[in-house]
Amino acid sequence: MKRRDFLKSTGAGSLAAGSLLTGIGTASAKEKTKFKWKMVTTWPKNFPGLGTGANNLAELINQMSNGRIEVKVYGAGELVPALEVFDAVSRGTAQMGHGAAYYWKGKSEAAQFFSAVPFGLTGQEMNGWLYYGGGMALWEEVYAQFNLVPAAAGNTGVQMGGWFNKEINSLDDLEGLKMRIPGLGGEVLKRAGGTPVNLPGGELYTSLQSGNIDATEWVGPYNDLAFGLHKIAKYYYYPGWHEPGTTLEAMINKEAFEELPADLQSIVLSACKAVNLDMLSEYTARNNTALKTLVEKHNVDLRRYPDDVLKKLRNLSDEVVAEVAEKDKMSKKVYESFKKFRDQAMEWHRISEQTYMAAREM
């Protein structure tokens, strides 16, 4: 009996040891699994700031994962057209995309709040809302229905108001103006009497040159100089009331993300957060140098929007954003969170950032 019990116990022990060894082997194999991802973008290949931001994200994921995730970047039109990135990642044609959420308002009105809202949050305020104000959880909720996992992956800071071939002296000058301006800003222009056109970046120069559009906004001096927009438009207006802190996004196919072990999931999301900070830092560093080049070397006529135009656009913006919030329950939920955070940020920055900057100018 003792011998039989001993054999039973050693058999069980051997079985347990075998299971343990199998587990170790499985874990080791899992750690060695390599994932090859495609990233499709809405930007021209290698375009400064935006396209290179996507490249930086891919490279960082490759490095942080020690090659366990290999991400290949495709510029706009290389694998799918610029404005089909959302659908391509949603259905799994590519595992990852890089763009801006306001391009997808046809999919979800609420998506626009996660890129740029006219007279809304600055770049740092957007980060505050997303990471500490509940914005990220709402973004995940919106994108879940499309089989996507979103992440902030860049920010341009406050943009410029746009390029025009005529002066903007009053709101009447916007009447009938055909301008490339996406998202909620485009809806505000429409309310002001203009015609918004949604075009990818790669089509701006030829569209403005040919007269298909009368004006365009893009990003700011750093990117606008690279596109050569100063060659086909005379007046450069500021501030970018329509995009005060545009968040760029990485969208990830949900199945592809869930196939990753937990450590690689963390690496992907951490890489997104790192490039989000990096891009905002780069624009802050490069925009003024580029603006000086535009003005001093290329004789660009830099203009500030008249105060009465800005005031009217702000009032129209409040109307448009409030109306979007009433279109569906999700949009209202996101809007309420966004507005609450904006009011808090404005109250704080009124006595911090604004007061300090005014004092610095004394």
Secondary structure, 3 states (H helix, E strand, C coil): CHHHHHHHHHHHHHHHHHHHHHHHHHHHHHHHCCEEEEEEECCCCCCCCHHHHHHHHHHHHHHHCCCCEEEEEECCCCCCCHHHHHHHHHCCCCCEEEECHHHHCCCCHHHHHHCCCCCCCCHHHHHHHHHHCCHHHHHHHHHHCCCEEEEEEEECCCCCCEEECCCCCCHHHHCCCEEECCHHHHHHHHHCCCEEECCCHHHHHHHHHHCCCCEECCCCHHHHHHHCHHHCCCEEEECCCCCCCCEEEEEEEHHHHHHCCHHHHHHHHHHHHHHHHHHHHHHHHHHHHHHHHHHHHCCCEEEECCHHHHHHHHHHHHHHHHHHHCCCHHHHHHHHHHHHHHHHHHHHHHHCHHHHHHHHCC
